[in-house]
């Protein structure tokens, strides 16, 4: 990335003030911590301890890839429109993952994650719209 592109990205990020700016940081936090690192730790913990013994490997691998991606994308989501588009796709994958966990494995904790996903999507949409203006 050239210096001019970096300056342009910083200017665009700094141009968003007030509630959209808070929404952007909120989305970044929620995407990185509960949907990223916390979920990654849970996937690793349940896989290592064998809590999901007998289940297919699809769910742990899906969770591992998705939560790692969320943690990485969260680092760039505040400054990059492309990263925000990827984040929207990841939120869709998160919602589908939670739906599978709720309907197939009957895990009520998925409802908490669905609420976090909804708040993150709303905050990200608000910030994305303000940054694009």
N, CA, C and O atoms as a GROMACS GRO file, in nm:
protein
  532
    1UNK      N    1   0.085  -0.117   0.000
    1UNK     CA    2   0.000   0.000   0.000
    1UNK      C    3   0.090   0.124   0.000
    1UNK      O    4   0.183   0.134   0.080
    2UNK      N    5   0.062   0.216  -0.089
    2UNK     CA    6   0.144   0.336  -0.098
    2UNK      C    7   0.110   0.432   0.015
    2UNK      O    8   0.009   0.417   0.084
    3UNK      N    9   0.197   0.531   0.033
    3UNK     CA   10   0.174   0.630   0.138
    3UNK      C   11   0.047   0.710   0.111
    3UNK      O   12  -0.026   0.744   0.204
    4UNK      N   13   0.021   0.740  -0.015
    4UNK     CA   14  -0.100   0.816  -0.050
    4UNK      C   15  -0.226   0.735  -0.017
    4UNK      O   16  -0.324   0.790   0.033
    5UNK      N   17  -0.221   0.604  -0.044
    5UNK     CA   18  -0.336   0.519  -0.014
    5UNK      C   19  -0.358   0.508   0.136
    5UNK      O   20  -0.472   0.509   0.183
    6UNK      N   21  -0.249   0.497   0.213
    6UNK     CA   22  -0.260   0.492   0.358
    6UNK      C   23  -0.319   0.622   0.413
    6UNK      O   24  -0.405   0.619   0.501
    7UNK      N   25  -0.273   0.734   0.360
    7UNK     CA   26  -0.324   0.863   0.405
    7UNK      C   27  -0.471   0.878   0.370
    7UNK      O   28  -0.549   0.932   0.449
    8UNK      N   29  -0.509   0.829   0.253
    8UNK     CA   30  -0.649   0.835   0.212
    8UNK      C   31  -0.737   0.749   0.302
    8UNK      O   32  -0.846   0.790   0.340
    9UNK      N   33  -0.687   0.630   0.337
    9UNK     CA   34  -0.763   0.542   0.426
    9UNK      C   35  -0.777   0.602   0.564
    9UNK      O   36  -0.884   0.594   0.625
   10UNK      N   37  -0.671   0.663   0.615
   10UNK     CA   38  -0.678   0.726   0.747
   10UNK      C   39  -0.770   0.846   0.745
   10UNK      O   40  -0.844   0.869   0.841
   11UNK      N   41  -0.767   0.923   0.638
   11UNK     CA   42  -0.856   1.038   0.626
   11UNK      C   43  -1.001   0.992   0.623
   11UNK      O   44  -1.086   1.052   0.688
   12UNK      N   45  -1.029   0.886   0.547
   12UNK     CA   46  -1.166   0.835   0.540
   12UNK      C   47  -1.212   0.785   0.676
   12UNK      O   48  -1.326   0.808   0.716
   13UNK      N   49  -1.124   0.716   0.748
   13UNK     CA   50  -1.160   0.665   0.880
   13UNK      C   51  -1.183   0.779   0.978
   13UNK      O   52  -1.273   0.771   1.062
   14UNK      N   53  -1.104   0.884   0.968
   14UNK     CA   54  -1.118   0.997   1.058
   14UNK      C   55  -1.236   1.086   1.023
   14UNK      O   56  -1.281   1.164   1.106
   15UNK      N   57  -1.286   1.074   0.899
   15UNK     CA   58  -1.398   1.157   0.856
   15UNK      C   59  -1.530   1.114   0.920
   15UNK      O   60  -1.625   1.193   0.924
   16UNK      N   61  -1.537   0.993   0.969
   16UNK     CA   62  -1.658   0.942   1.032
   16UNK      C   63  -1.654   0.981   1.179
   16UNK      O   64  -1.563   0.943   1.253
   17UNK      N   65  -1.754   1.058   1.221
   17UNK     CA   66  -1.759   1.104   1.359
   17UNK      C   67  -1.890   1.063   1.424
   17UNK      O   68  -1.984   1.020   1.357
   18UNK      N   69  -1.894   1.077   1.553
   18UNK     CA   70  -2.017   1.055   1.629
   18UNK      C   71  -2.056   0.909   1.640
   18UNK      O   72  -1.971   0.821   1.658
   19UNK      N   73  -2.187   0.884   1.630
   19UNK     CA   74  -2.241   0.750   1.649
   19UNK      C   75  -2.187   0.648   1.549
   19UNK      O   76  -2.158   0.535   1.588
   20UNK      N   77  -2.173   0.684   1.420
   20UNK     CA   78  -2.116   0.584   1.329
   20UNK      C   79  -1.975   0.540   1.367
   20UNK      O   80  -1.939   0.424   1.348
   21UNK      N   81  -1.896   0.632   1.420
   21UNK     CA   82  -1.760   0.596   1.461
   21UNK      C   83  -1.763   0.497   1.576
   21UNK      O   84  -1.688   0.399   1.577
   22UNK      N   85  -1.850   0.521   1.673
   22UNK     CA   86  -1.867   0.428   1.785
   22UNK      C   87  -1.919   0.294   1.733
   22UNK      O   88  -1.876   0.188   1.780
   23UNK      N   89  -2.011   0.299   1.638
   23UNK     CA   90  -2.064   0.176   1.579
   23UNK      C   91  -1.954   0.096   1.510
   23UNK      O   92  -1.950  -0.026   1.520
   24UNK      N   93  -1.863   0.165   1.442
   24UNK     CA   94  -1.752   0.098   1.376
   24UNK      C   95  -1.660   0.029   1.474
   24UNK      O   96  -1.620  -0.085   1.452
   25UNK      N   97  -1.628   0.096   1.583
   25UNK     CA   98  -1.542   0.036   1.685
   25UNK      C   99  -1.614  -0.077   1.758
   25UNK      O  100  -1.552  -0.177   1.794
   26UNK      N  101  -1.745  -0.062   1.778
   26UNK     CA  102  -1.824  -0.168   1.842
   26UNK      C  103  -1.825  -0.293   1.755
   26UNK      O  104  -1.805  -0.404   1.804
   27UNK      N  105  -1.848  -0.274   1.626
   27UNK     CA  106  -1.847  -0.387   1.533
   27UNK      C  107  -1.709  -0.453   1.530
   27UNK      O  108  -1.699  -0.576   1.528
   28UNK      N  109  -1.605  -0.372   1.531
   28UNK     CA  110  -1.469  -0.425   1.531
   28UNK      C  111  -1.444  -0.509   1.656
   28UNK      O  112  -1.388  -0.618   1.648
   29UNK      N  113  -1.486  -0.458   1.771
   29UNK     CA  114  -1.468  -0.531   1.897
   29UNK      C  115  -1.546  -0.662   1.898
   29UNK      O  116  -1.491  -0.767   1.930
   30UNK      N  117  -1.675  -0.656   1.861
   30UNK     CA  118  -1.759  -0.776   1.865
   30UNK      C  119  -1.711  -0.881   1.765
   30UNK      O  120  -1.715  -1.001   1.794
   31UNK      N  121  -1.667  -0.837   1.650
   31UNK     CA  122  -1.618  -0.931   1.549
   31UNK      C  123  -1.487  -0.996   1.596
   31UNK      O  124  -1.465  -1.114   1.571
   32UNK      N  125  -1.402  -0.919   1.661
   32UNK     CA  126  -1.271  -0.970   1.701
   32UNK      C  127  -1.271  -1.052   1.828
   32UNK      O  128  -1.202  -1.154   1.836
   33UNK      N  129  -1.348  -1.010   1.929
   33UNK     CA  130  -1.339  -1.079   2.059
   33UNK      C  131  -1.441  -1.193   2.072
   33UNK      O  132  -1.399  -1.309   2.070
   34UNK      N  133  -1.572  -1.167   2.084
   34UNK     CA  134  -1.661  -1.282   2.105
   34UNK      C  135  -1.675  -1.372   1.981
   34UNK      O  136  -1.678  -1.494   1.994
   35UNK      N  137  -1.684  -1.313   1.861
   35UNK     CA  138  -1.702  -1.394   1.741
   35UNK      C  139  -1.569  -1.445   1.685
   35UNK      O  140  -1.568  -1.533   1.599
   36UNK      N  141  -1.460  -1.391   1.732
   36UNK     CA  142  -1.328  -1.432   1.686
   36UNK      C  143  -1.255  -1.513   1.791
   36UNK      O  144  -1.257  -1.636   1.788
   37UNK      N  145  -1.188  -1.443   1.883
   37UNK     CA  146  -1.100  -1.510   1.978
   37UNK      C  147  -1.172  -1.600   2.078
   37UNK      O  148  -1.126  -1.711   2.108
   38UNK      N  149  -1.285  -1.554   2.131
   38UNK     CA  150  -1.360  -1.635   2.228
   38UNK      C  151  -1.409  -1.764   2.164
   38UNK      O  152  -1.396  -1.872   2.220
   39UNK      N  153  -1.467  -1.750   2.045
   39UNK     CA  154  -1.518  -1.868   1.977
   39UNK      C  155  -1.404  -1.961   1.934
   39UNK      O  156  -1.419  -2.084   1.937
   40UNK      N  157  -1.291  -1.904   1.895
   40UNK     CA  158  -1.174  -1.985   1.860
   40UNK      C  159  -1.126  -2.066   1.981
   40UNK      O  160  -1.096  -2.185   1.969
   41UNK      N  161  -1.119  -2.001   2.096
   41UNK     CA  162  -1.079  -2.071   2.219
   41UNK      C  163  -1.178  -2.182   2.253
   41UNK      O  164  -1.138  -2.290   2.296
   42UNK      N  165  -1.306  -2.157   2.233
   42UNK     CA  166  -1.408  -2.259   2.261
   42UNK      C  167  -1.393  -2.378   2.167
   42UNK      O  168  -1.400  -2.493   2.210
   43UNK      N  169  -1.373  -2.352   2.039
   43UNK     CA  170  -1.357  -2.461   1.942
   43UNK      C  171  -1.235  -2.546   1.976
   43UNK      O  172  -1.242  -2.669   1.976
   44UNK      N  173  -1.124  -2.480   2.005
   44UNK     CA  174  -1.002  -2.552   2.040
   44UNK      C  175  -1.022  -2.630   2.170
   44UNK      O  176  -0.983  -2.746   2.180
   45UNK      N  177  -1.082  -2.566   2.270
   45UNK     CA  178  -1.105  -2.632   2.397
   45UNK      C  179  -1.194  -2.754   2.386
   45UNK      O  180  -1.163  -2.859   2.441
   46UNK      N  181  -1.305  -2.742   2.314
   46UNK     CA  182  -1.396  -2.856   2.299
   46UNK      C  183  -1.335  -2.966   2.214
   46UNK      O  184  -1.363  -3.084   2.237
   47UNK      N  185  -1.252  -2.930   2.118
   47UNK     CA  186  -1.188  -3.030   2.033
   47UNK      C  187  -1.080  -3.105   2.111
   47UNK      O  188  -1.069  -3.228   2.102
   48UNK      N  189  -0.999  -3.032   2.188
   48UNK     CA  190  -0.889  -3.094   2.263
   48UNK      C  191  -0.942  -3.183   2.376
   48UNK      O  192  -0.889  -3.292   2.400
   49UNK      N  193  -1.045  -3.138   2.446
   49UNK     CA  194  -1.098  -3.216   2.558
   49UNK      C  195  -1.188  -3.330   2.514
   49UNK      O  196  -1.225  -3.415   2.594
   50UNK      N  197  -1.223  -3.333   2.387
   50UNK     CA  198  -1.306  -3.441   2.336
   50UNK      C  199  -1.452  -3.425   2.368
   50UNK      O  200  -1.527  -3.523   2.364
   51UNK      N  201  -1.494  -3.304   2.402
   51UNK     CA  202  -1.636  -3.282   2.436
   51UNK      C  203  -1.727  -3.310   2.318
   51UNK      O  204  -1.844  -3.343   2.336
   52UNK      N  205  -1.674  -3.299   2.199
   52UNK     CA  206  -1.755  -3.324   2.079
   52UNK      C  207  -1.725  -3.459   2.018
   52UNK      O  208  -1.741  -3.478   1.897
   53UNK      N  209  -1.681  -3.555   2.100
   53UNK     CA  210  -1.645  -3.687   2.049
   53UNK      C  211  -1.765  -3.752   1.982
   53UNK      O  212  -1.878  -3.746   2.032
   54UNK      N  213  -1.739  -3.812   1.869
   54UNK     CA  214  -1.846  -3.879   1.796
   54UNK      C  215  -1.913  -3.790   1.693
   54UNK      O  216  -1.984  -3.840   1.605
   55UNK      N  217  -1.893  -3.660   1.702
   55UNK     CA  218  -1.951  -3.569   1.604
   55UNK      C  219  -1.864  -3.567   1.480
   55UNK      O  220  -1.748  -3.608   1.482
   56UNK      N  221  -1.920  -3.519   1.372
   56UNK     CA  222  -1.841  -3.506   1.251
   56UNK      C  223  -1.739  -3.394   1.270
   56UNK      O  224  -1.756  -3.308   1.356
   57UNK      N  225  -1.635  -3.396   1.190
   57UNK     CA  226  -1.530  -3.294   1.198
   57UNK      C  227  -1.569  -3.167   1.127
   57UNK      O  228  -1.496  -3.068   1.133
   58UNK      N  229  -1.684  -3.168   1.058
   58UNK     CA  230  -1.727  -3.050   0.984
   58UNK      C  231  -1.747  -2.929   1.075
   58UNK      O  232  -1.700  -2.819   1.044
   59UNK      N  233  -1.814  -2.948   1.186
   59UNK     CA  234  -1.844  -2.835   1.275
   59UNK      C  235  -1.718  -2.776   1.339
   59UNK      O  236  -1.704  -2.654   1.339
   60UNK      N  237  -1.627  -2.857   1.394
   60UNK     CA  238  -1.506  -2.796   1.451
   60UNK      C  239  -1.418  -2.726   1.347
   60UNK      O  240  -1.363  -2.619   1.374
   61UNK      N  241  -1.406  -2.784   1.228
   61UNK     CA  242  -1.326  -2.720   1.124
   61UNK      C  243  -1.392  -2.591   1.078
   61UNK      O  244  -1.324  -2.490   1.059
   62UNK      N  245  -1.523  -2.594   1.060
   62UNK     CA  246  -1.600  -2.475   1.023
   62UNK      C  247  -1.580  -2.367   1.129
   62UNK      O  248  -1.552  -2.252   1.096
   63UNK      N  249  -1.595  -2.403   1.255
   63UNK     CA  250  -1.578  -2.307   1.364
   63UNK      C  251  -1.437  -2.250   1.371
   63UNK      O  252  -1.418  -2.131   1.395
   64UNK      N  253  -1.338  -2.336   1.351
   64UNK     CA  254  -1.199  -2.293   1.354
   64UNK      C  255  -1.168  -2.192   1.243
   64UNK      O  256  -1.110  -2.087   1.268
   65UNK      N  257  -1.208  -2.225   1.121
   65UNK     CA  258  -1.182  -2.134   1.008
   65UNK      C  259  -1.260  -2.003   1.022
   65UNK      O  260  -1.207  -1.895   0.995
   66UNK      N  261  -1.386  -2.013   1.063
   66UNK     CA  262  -1.471  -1.895   1.072
   66UNK      C  263  -1.426  -1.802   1.185
   66UNK      O  264  -1.419  -1.680   1.164
   67UNK      N  265  -1.395  -1.856   1.301
   67UNK     CA  266  -1.355  -1.770   1.413
   67UNK      C  267  -1.218  -1.708   1.389
   67UNK      O  268  -1.195  -1.593   1.427
   68UNK      N  269  -1.127  -1.783   1.329
   68UNK     CA  270  -0.996  -1.727   1.295
   68UNK      C  271  -1.012  -1.614   1.194
   68UNK      O  272  -0.948  -1.509   1.206
   69UNK      N  273  -1.096  -1.636   1.094
   69UNK     CA  274  -1.121  -1.531   0.994
   69UNK      C  275  -1.181  -1.406   1.056
   69UNK      O  276  -1.144  -1.294   1.021
   70UNK      N  277  -1.273  -1.424   1.149
   70UNK     CA  278  -1.335  -1.309   1.216
   70UNK      C  279  -1.230  -1.229   1.294
   70UNK      O  280  -1.230  -1.106   1.289
   71UNK      N  281  -1.142  -1.298   1.364
   71UNK     CA  282  -1.039  -1.229   1.442
   71UNK      C  283  -0.945  -1.151   1.350
   71UNK      O  284  -0.905  -1.039   1.383
   72UNK      N  285  -0.909  -1.209   1.236
   72UNK     CA  286  -0.818  -1.141   1.143
   72UNK      C  287  -0.887  -1.024   1.073
   72UNK      O  288  -0.829  -0.916   1.062
   73UNK      N  289  -1.010  -1.045   1.027
   73UNK     CA  290  -1.082  -0.939   0.956
   73UNK      C  291  -1.113  -0.822   1.049
   73UNK      O  292  -1.118  -0.708   1.005
   74UNK      N  293  -1.133  -0.850   1.176
   74UNK     CA  294  -1.163  -0.744   1.273
   74UNK      C  295  -1.050  -0.641   1.280
   74UNK      O  296  -1.075  -0.524   1.310
   75UNK      N  297  -0.928  -0.683   1.252
   75UNK     CA  298  -0.815  -0.590   1.254
   75UNK      C  299  -0.824  -0.486   1.143
   75UNK      O  300  -0.771  -0.376   1.158
   76UNK      N  301  -0.890  -0.518   1.033
   76UNK     CA  302  -0.895  -0.429   0.917
   76UNK      C  303  -1.033  -0.367   0.891
   76UNK      O  304  -1.045  -0.279   0.806
   77UNK      N  305  -1.134  -0.413   0.961
   77UNK     CA  306  -1.271  -0.376   0.928
   77UNK      C  307  -1.299  -0.227   0.946
   77UNK      O  308  -1.387  -0.173   0.880
   78UNK      N  309  -1.226  -0.160   1.034
   78UNK     CA  310  -1.252  -0.019   1.058
   78UNK      C  311  -1.202   0.069   0.944
   78UNK      O  312  -1.256   0.177   0.920
   79UNK      N  313  -1.098   0.024   0.873
   79UNK     CA  314  -1.036   0.108   0.771
   79UNK      C  315  -1.062   0.065   0.628
   79UNK      O  316  -1.035   0.142   0.536
   80UNK      N  317  -1.114  -0.054   0.606
   80UNK     CA  318  -1.123  -0.107   0.471
   80UNK      C  319  -1.265  -0.147   0.436
   80UNK      O  320  -1.328  -0.228   0.505
   81UNK      N  321  -1.317  -0.090   0.327
   81UNK     CA  322  -1.450  -0.127   0.279
   81UNK      C  323  -1.452  -0.272   0.235
   81UNK      O  324  -1.552  -0.342   0.255
   82UNK      N  325  -1.343  -0.319   0.175
   82UNK     CA  326  -1.335  -0.459   0.135
   82UNK      C  327  -1.343  -0.553   0.254
   82UNK      O  328  -1.409  -0.656   0.248
   83UNK      N  329  -1.275  -0.517   0.362
   83UNK     CA  330  -1.280  -0.598   0.484
   83UNK      C  331  -1.420  -0.597   0.543
   83UNK      O  332  -1.464  -0.697   0.599
   84UNK      N  333  -1.490  -0.485   0.530
   84UNK     CA  334  -1.629  -0.480   0.580
   84UNK      C  335  -1.718  -0.572   0.499
   84UNK      O  336  -1.806  -0.637   0.556
   85UNK      N  337  -1.698  -0.580   0.368
   85UNK     CA  338  -1.777  -0.672   0.286
   85UNK      C  339  -1.748  -0.818   0.325
   85UNK      O  340  -1.839  -0.899   0.333
   86UNK      N  341  -1.622  -0.849   0.350
   86UNK     CA  342  -1.586  -0.983   0.397
   86UNK      C  343  -1.651  -1.009   0.533
   86UNK      O  344  -1.699  -1.119   0.560
   87UNK      N  345  -1.652  -0.907   0.618
   87UNK     CA  346  -1.712  -0.922   0.752
   87UNK      C  347  -1.862  -0.953   0.742
   87UNK      O  348  -1.914  -1.033   0.820
   88UNK      N  349  -1.931  -0.890   0.646
   88UNK     CA  350  -2.074  -0.922   0.628
   88UNK      C  351  -2.092  -1.068   0.588
   88UNK      O  352  -2.183  -1.135   0.637
   89UNK      N  353  -2.005  -1.118   0.501
   89UNK     CA  354  -2.013  -1.260   0.462
   89UNK      C  355  -1.983  -1.351   0.581
   89UNK      O  356  -2.049  -1.453   0.600
   90UNK      N  357  -1.885  -1.312   0.662
   90UNK     CA  358  -1.853  -1.390   0.782
   90UNK      C  359  -1.968  -1.391   0.882
   90UNK      O  360  -1.993  -1.492   0.948
   91UNK      N  361  -2.038  -1.279   0.893
   91UNK     CA  362  -2.154  -1.274   0.983
   91UNK      C  363  -2.264  -1.368   0.934
   91UNK      O  364  -2.334  -1.429   1.014
   92UNK      N  365  -2.280  -1.378   0.802
   92UNK     CA  366  -2.374  -1.475   0.746
   92UNK      C  367  -2.334  -1.618   0.780
   92UNK      O  368  -2.418  -1.700   0.816
   93UNK      N  369  -2.204  -1.646   0.767
   93UNK     CA  370  -2.154  -1.779   0.803
   93UNK      C  371  -2.171  -1.806   0.952
   93UNK      O  372  -2.203  -1.918   0.992
   94UNK      N  373  -2.150  -1.702   1.034
   94UNK     CA  374  -2.170  -1.716   1.178
   94UNK      C  375  -2.316  -1.749   1.209
   94UNK      O  376  -2.344  -1.835   1.292
   95UNK      N  377  -2.408  -1.680   1.143
   95UNK     CA  378  -2.551  -1.703   1.167
   95UNK      C  379  -2.589  -1.845   1.127
   95UNK      O  380  -2.663  -1.912   1.199
   96UNK      N  381  -2.539  -1.891   1.014
   96UNK     CA  382  -2.568  -2.027   0.970
   96UNK      C  383  -2.508  -2.129   1.066
   96UNK      O  384  -2.571  -2.230   1.098
   97UNK      N  385  -2.386  -2.102   1.113
   97UNK     CA  386  -2.320  -2.189   1.211
   97UNK      C  387  -2.404  -2.197   1.338
   97UNK      O  388  -2.424  -2.306   1.392
   98UNK      N  389  -2.451  -2.084   1.386
   98UNK     CA  390  -2.534  -2.082   1.508
   98UNK      C  391  -2.664  -2.156   1.487
   98UNK      O  392  -2.713  -2.225   1.577
   99UNK      N  393  -2.722  -2.141   1.369
   99UNK     CA  394  -2.846  -2.212   1.338
   99UNK      C  395  -2.825  -2.363   1.337
   99UNK      O  396  -2.909  -2.438   1.387
  100UNK      N  397  -2.714  -2.409   1.280
  100UNK     CA  398  -2.682  -2.552   1.281
  100UNK      C  399  -2.662  -2.600   1.424
  100UNK      O  400  -2.714  -2.705   1.462
  101UNK      N  401  -2.587  -2.524   1.503
  101UNK     CA  402  -2.563  -2.564   1.642
  101UNK      C  403  -2.694  -2.569   1.722
  101UNK      O  404  -2.710  -2.654   1.809
  102UNK      N  405  -2.786  -2.479   1.692
  102UNK     CA  406  -2.914  -2.475   1.763
  102UNK      C  407  -3.006  -2.589   1.721
  102UNK      O  408  -3.064  -2.657   1.805
  103UNK      N  409  -3.018  -2.609   1.591
  103UNK     CA  410  -3.117  -2.707   1.543
  103UNK      C  411  -3.065  -2.851   1.546
  103UNK      O  412  -3.140  -2.942   1.579
  104UNK      N  413  -2.938  -2.872   1.512
  104UNK     CA  414  -2.886  -3.009   1.506
  104UNK      C  415  -2.836  -3.056   1.642
  104UNK      O  416  -2.862  -3.168   1.683
  105UNK      N  417  -2.762  -2.968   1.712
  105UNK     CA  418  -2.699  -3.007   1.838
  105UNK      C  419  -2.775  -2.955   1.961
  105UNK      O  420  -2.735  -2.984   2.074
  106UNK      N  421  -2.881  -2.881   1.941
  106UNK     CA  422  -2.967  -2.830   2.049
  106UNK      C  423  -2.889  -2.751   2.153
  106UNK      O  424  -2.910  -2.768   2.273
  107UNK      N  425  -2.799  -2.666   2.108
  107UNK     CA  426  -2.720  -2.582   2.199
  107UNK      C  427  -2.784  -2.444   2.210
  107UNK      O  428  -2.784  -2.367   2.114
  108UNK      N  429  -2.837  -2.415   2.326
  108UNK     CA  430  -2.906  -2.287   2.346
  108UNK      C  431  -2.809  -2.168   2.349
  108UNK      O  432  -2.852  -2.054   2.335
  109UNK      N  433  -2.680  -2.193   2.368
  109UNK     CA  434  -2.581  -2.085   2.366
  109UNK      C  435  -2.577  -2.018   2.229
  109UNK      O  436  -2.531  -1.904   2.217
  110UNK      N  437  -2.625  -2.087   2.128
  110UNK     CA  438  -2.630  -2.029   1.994
  110UNK      C  439  -2.720  -1.906   1.989
  110UNK      O  440  -2.699  -1.817   1.908
  111UNK      N  441  -2.820  -1.902   2.076
  111UNK     CA  442  -2.908  -1.784   2.079
  111UNK      C  443  -2.832  -1.660   2.122
  111UNK      O  444  -2.857  -1.550   2.072
  112UNK      N  445  -2.738  -1.676   2.215
  112UNK     CA  446  -2.656  -1.564   2.259
  112UNK      C  447  -2.569  -1.516   2.143
  112UNK      O  448  -2.555  -1.396   2.120
  113UNK      N  449  -2.511  -1.611   2.070
  113UNK     CA  450  -2.427  -1.573   1.957
  113UNK      C  451  -2.509  -1.509   1.846
  113UNK      O  452  -2.461  -1.418   1.778
  114UNK      N  453  -2.633  -1.554   1.827
  114UNK     CA  454  -2.720  -1.490   1.726
  114UNK      C  455  -2.747  -1.345   1.763
  114UNK      O  456  -2.753  -1.259   1.675
  115UNK      N  457  -2.764  -1.317   1.891
  115UNK     CA  458  -2.784  -1.179   1.935
  115UNK      C  459  -2.658  -1.096   1.910
  115UNK      O  460  -2.667  -0.982   1.864
  116UNK      N  461  -2.541  -1.153   1.939
  116UNK     CA  462  -2.414  -1.082   1.914
  116UNK      C  463  -2.397  -1.058   1.764
  116UNK      O  464  -2.352  -0.950   1.723
  117UNK      N  465  -2.432  -1.156   1.683
  117UNK     CA  466  -2.422  -1.142   1.537
  117UNK      C  467  -2.514  -1.031   1.489
  117UNK      O  468  -2.474  -0.950   1.405
  118UNK      N  469  -2.635  -1.025   1.542
  118UNK     CA  470  -2.730  -0.921   1.500
  118UNK      C  471  -2.681  -0.781   1.536
  118UNK      O  472  -2.689  -0.689   1.455
  119UNK      N  473  -2.629  -0.766   1.658
  119UNK     CA  474  -2.576  -0.635   1.701
  119UNK      C  475  -2.455  -0.597   1.616
  119UNK      O  476  -2.440  -0.482   1.575
  120UNK      N  477  -2.368  -0.694   1.590
  120UNK     CA  478  -2.248  -0.668   1.509
  120UNK      C  479  -2.288  -0.628   1.368
  120UNK      O  480  -2.232  -0.532   1.313
  121UNK      N  481  -2.383  -0.698   1.309
  121UNK     CA  482  -2.427  -0.665   1.172
  121UNK      C  483  -2.488  -0.526   1.167
  121UNK      O  484  -2.462  -0.450   1.074
  122UNK      N  485  -2.569  -0.491   1.266
  122UNK     CA  486  -2.629  -0.358   1.270
  122UNK      C  487  -2.525  -0.248   1.284
  122UNK      O  488  -2.531  -0.147   1.214
  123UNK      N  489  -2.431  -0.267   1.373
  123UNK     CA  490  -2.325  -0.168   1.394
  123UNK      C  491  -2.236  -0.157   1.270
  123UNK      O  492  -2.198  -0.047   1.230
  124UNK      N  493  -2.204  -0.270   1.211
  124UNK     CA  494  -2.119  -0.269   1.092
  124UNK      C  495  -2.190  -0.201   0.975
  124UNK      O  496  -2.128  -0.126   0.900
  125UNK      N  497  -2.320  -0.227   0.960
  125UNK     CA  498  -2.397  -0.162   0.853
  125UNK      C  499  -2.400  -0.012   0.873
  125UNK      O  500  -2.382   0.064   0.778
  126UNK      N  501  -2.423   0.031   0.996
  126UNK     CA  502  -2.428   0.175   1.025
  126UNK      C  503  -2.293   0.243   0.993
  126UNK      O  504  -2.290   0.351   0.934
  127UNK      N  505  -2.185   0.179   1.033
  127UNK     CA  506  -2.053   0.236   1.006
  127UNK      C  507  -2.020   0.231   0.856
  127UNK      O  508  -1.968   0.328   0.801
  128UNK      N  509  -2.050   0.121   0.791
  128UNK     CA  510  -2.020   0.104   0.649
  128UNK      C  511  -2.094   0.211   0.566
  128UNK      O  512  -2.037   0.269   0.473
  129UNK      N  513  -2.219   0.235   0.600
  129UNK     CA  514  -2.297   0.336   0.527
  129UNK      C  515  -2.241   0.474   0.550
  129UNK      O  516  -2.234   0.553   0.456
  130UNK      N  517  -2.200   0.507   0.673
  130UNK     CA  518  -2.144   0.640   0.702
  130UNK      C  519  -2.007   0.658   0.638
  130UNK      O  520  -1.976   0.767   0.590
  131UNK      N  521  -1.925   0.552   0.636
  131UNK     CA  522  -1.791   0.563   0.577
  131UNK      C  523  -1.798   0.574   0.425
  131UNK      O  524  -1.710   0.635   0.364
  132UNK      N  525  -1.902   0.517   0.364
  132UNK     CA  526  -1.917   0.523   0.218
  132UNK      C  527  -1.968   0.659   0.173
  132UNK      O  528  -1.951   0.696   0.057
  133UNK      N  529  -2.031   0.733   0.263
  133UNK     CA  530  -2.090   0.864   0.226
  133UNK      C  531  -1.983   0.970   0.212
  133UNK      O  532  -2.015   1.086   0.182
   0.00000   0.00000   0.00000
